[in-house]
Amino acid sequence: MNFITKLQDFFEAGKGINPQNSSTLPPPPPPSRSDNNKTTESQQYSNRTTSDSPSSNQTNISPSASNDWRNAVIIGSLIGGAIIIGLALTRSPQPVGTITPVSNNSTSTSSNSSNSSSSSPSLSQQDAKDLIARWLAVKQRLFGSPYDQELGAALMTGKAYKDNIKGPTSIGEAESSLEWLRNHNSYYTFGIQKIDSIESFKHGANQAVIEVIVTEKRTLYNNRGQIDKEATGLDTRLVRYSLQLADGKWKIVDYEPIRKIR
């Protein structure tokens, strides 16, 4: 009876033990200090990874906000590109115009026209009076020895030049005053020559008219050295002088006595 009781107590104490491993196992060794450190570091790294994980802190971006951001980027890119293109265009060299060759005739005509306009002197009333005074002064050398026609050419043009300096260009035309005197061995001398007053003065771009009262004493000697009384005298006349711009200078183109005053 006691034997059976002890056997039951033995089985009660052995419940839950695998019969194949019924031998007692030695307890596991205590964890080393290095293992404890590794475990602690592993836990700290796990905690940092978890706290730094983007998924834990990032806010979910809605589709509309993403579209607005994309549109802003596109518009900013377009504006920046337009500014760069504008700067490039403003700094790019300007095209040089094509130069069309000009013929020599056009160049000559343009040059002459430019020179004429730039060298065309204005004419005042005093300038016109001075021109008449110079004409009176050269008569002594023009209509007497040495018959210096160059002096007259500097002051006269047109009809006045033809009548006084250079005569006919064809047979049958009258001689000029200078040619007649030289051909007939005659000449003039002059005494008083003065402009008493200016009666009127009108002028345009290339022409002018001045009327002056002139007092002049002249004496004509013929080929025998005698005075020609018909062409000799002292008188005062109103004379109209027509002036014209020729070769860049104002010259007498015509003149005529209007009336004899005394």
Secondary structure, 3 states (H helix, E strand, C coil): CHHHHHHHHHHHHCCCCCHHHCCCCCCCCCCCHHHHHHHHHHHHHHHHHHHHCHHHHCCCCCHHHHHHHHHHHHHHHHHHHHHHHHHHHHHCCCCCCCCCCCCHHHHHHHHHHHHHHHHCCCCCHHHHHHHHHHHHHHHHHHCCCCCCHHHHHCCECHHHHHHHCCCCCCCCCCCCHHHHHHHCCCEEEEEEEEEEEEEEEEECCCEEEEEEEEEEEEEEECCCCCECHHHCEEEEEEEEEEEEEECCEEEEEEEEEEEECC
